[in-house]
Amino acid sequence: MKSTEEIKEIISKLTLEEKASLCSGDTFWFTKAIPDKNVPKIFVSDGPVGLRKQENVEDNLGMNESIKAVCFPAGVGMAATFNKELYGFMGETLGEECRAENVAVILGPAVNIKRSPLCGRNFEYLSEDPFLASEMSTSYIKGVQSKHVGTSIKHFAVNNMETRRFSASSNLSERALREIYLAAFEGPVKNAAPWTVMCSYNKINGEFASQNKKILTDILRDEWGFKGNVVSDWGAVSDRAKALKAGLNLEMPTSYGENDKKLIEAVKKGELDEKVIDENCFSLLKLVYDAYDNIGNSDEFKFDRDLHHNIARDIAAETFVLLKNEGNVLPLSKDLSIAVVGPYAQNPRFQGGGSAHINCHKIESFLDACKENRIEKITYAQGFSPVSDVYDEKLCEEAVNIAKEADVTLIFAGLPDIFESEAYDRKHMQMPSCQLKVINEVCKVAKKSVIALHNGSPIEMPFVDEVDAILECYLGGQAVGGAQYDIIFGDKSPSGKLAETFPLKLEDNPSYLNFPGCRNDVNYAEDIFVGYRYYDKKKMNVLFPFGFGLSYSEFKYDNLKLSKEEINENEELTVTVDITNIGKREAKEAVELYVKNCESDIIRPIREFKGFDKVNLLPGETKTVTFKLNKRSFAYFDERIMDWAVPSGTYEIEIGKSSRDIVLSRKVNITSTPILPDSYDYDTIMQHLLEDKRIEECLGKYINFTKDDREKSDVEKESMNEEMEYSSFLFSPLRSGLYFSAGKIRYKDIDAFLEEANRIISDKKS
């Protein structure tokens, strides 16, 4: 690694043209080198779930075949593990692969919020909840970077759909921006220090993310303290000079020199200070030299694909979510006669399409695993096409015939590749009709039926009452079949929980009326009410709630304790709860903590997810889980002060098995500093004046609140009750006293009060 002085010395010897050239890529995956000035190049690679390194075959879209690699479970499944340590371990494994292949930065994790179940890239994203996405991605980044390989957390920010992703403007309130969409990035930036942040394609409130100074500098750097480099998503730059000034360090991929010329022109025209380019080059070269030190020194890192395949299998088993298990049909005895229906049992769908697509060195199906483990009483029928939605009566009949003869029927179904991918969004939440027809016909004759789902985002399930068990396998990576074998036959207990709500139907989703927007505008009208925040507030029925997932064992939750019953907003609160495995199997349980918000005049969700931990328990074993809550655990973003605030009041600390299944709760009283206005005027309502203890004495001195004690006429009594009278007073502006005080309040009284009240406020503030 070169010192600060050495890097500055190198920059001082570069021409303007050379410095400008460093601000963009050389090819699709390499940064630029200047050999005669001792500036090397480094390689960056797609994939949050595996290496997608193109070797000597780079193309203009970056989509051609890449090296043989290992595909781990998609982000949707990793979030469902609720296991930070596991995601960190996966990061370490990928970091080793990067070192072995001389990859400097791996592009990921992808943490954009799942605003709509239709987003074509939801399989890559983690959750509808920013806290879960933040905590999980923090662990992943630390894992990768522990191997001295950089990450690029993406896509910054408010990138929640693929339709018109290059041009659409995500229009939203400051509160929604901070509480939901930026919060997923804030924790990892502050706590894991990713080497790079990748900006998104879209506009944010009318300004492209690539040239959005508020996002890239004011918030990311000045507020959060980010010290790394901002990289553009591939082709995201509109105005290169403006982007550079806003905080975008590296444009990717190459623009074949076109945007380099724009920077040079901007300097020569006086529109861009050359010092800005110098500072940018310094930041970029720090990254390049730091990463380059490890290239060629990777002998200790061996990319053992078979070993990593087995790791991927272990990880995948923890991503599966058992959604239904009527009569404990799962796990299956290996002695049963089993009918297997569906092409995904033989050729599984295990990864999403687009830039995250991995060229796998091998793929393990459920039938492969059954053959390897000598499961003999098993028959197979394809049932339906894996690629088209055309019902084939013959295929269906074959499936029905084997189901009739079996003790249990396993149906491997889900969404074809074409249904969800980068670059476009889904149009609906339905599975192919041909699959639904086969499921229906098979369930009519099957003694017991189990469906294993392969999909990257929520689907409608008209078969939910027809089948005995549902195992959500998401996109489990190349070893998905082996992991399915481990779970279905009980070698492991399922422990995944949903990181997203499954609504009953698409129309229930809060973004339904505003997704994907109109022309180039998409209005986030649901504001902070994304996912379970909306469904729980509305008390809506859902198919499966956030945090839901069954196990082969049972767990008892008890002994919930809080370190204090009263705290101020800046104190930390410690929460402990005991978890006991009261079942007969060793199993893992994800323990969820929610904060139920106090009653206040602030519109807030009923509860918010603020803590989780996963424990492995032997039968009869008890472990104590500990959580630490701080101010942010109770806060909302207040646009009046542009900062986080905690309303005083009583909150409930809830321990749940999902957002809809709270099993324990304890109350805590929090005292905070109220947010009060800096001044008052004629239009201030009486309620706000009465809440301000600073001016209580002053208010009574000038404003006559004498109650009208005269006897009211019968007509007055009928037309105005006490509640109406009080509310009319409470919500009236100060100036209304001129009209409704029978002449007792005049302008001179109001002016005198405002002068003294605003002076008192100013004195207390100073």
Beta strands, then each sheet from edge to edge (+ up, - down):
strand 1: 44-46
strand 2: 105-107
strand 3: 150-156
strand 4: 169-171
strand 5: 196-199
strand 6: 203-204
strand 7: 207-208
strand 8: 229-232
strand 9: 321-325
strand 10: 338-341
strand 11: 378-381
strand 12: 408-414
strand 13: 449-454
strand 14: 469-472
strand 15: 521-523
strand 16: 555-562
strand 17: 566-568
strand 18: 573-581
strand 19: 587-596
strand 20: 607-617
strand 21: 622-629
strand 22: 636-638
strand 23: 643-645
strand 24: 649-658
strand 25: 661-671
sheet 1: 1+ 2+ 3+ 5+ 8+
sheet 2: 7+ 6- 4- 15-
sheet 3: 9+ 14- 13- 12- 10- 11-
sheet 4: 16+ 18- 21+
sheet 5: 17+ 25+ 24- 19+ 20-
sheet 6: 22+ 23-
end
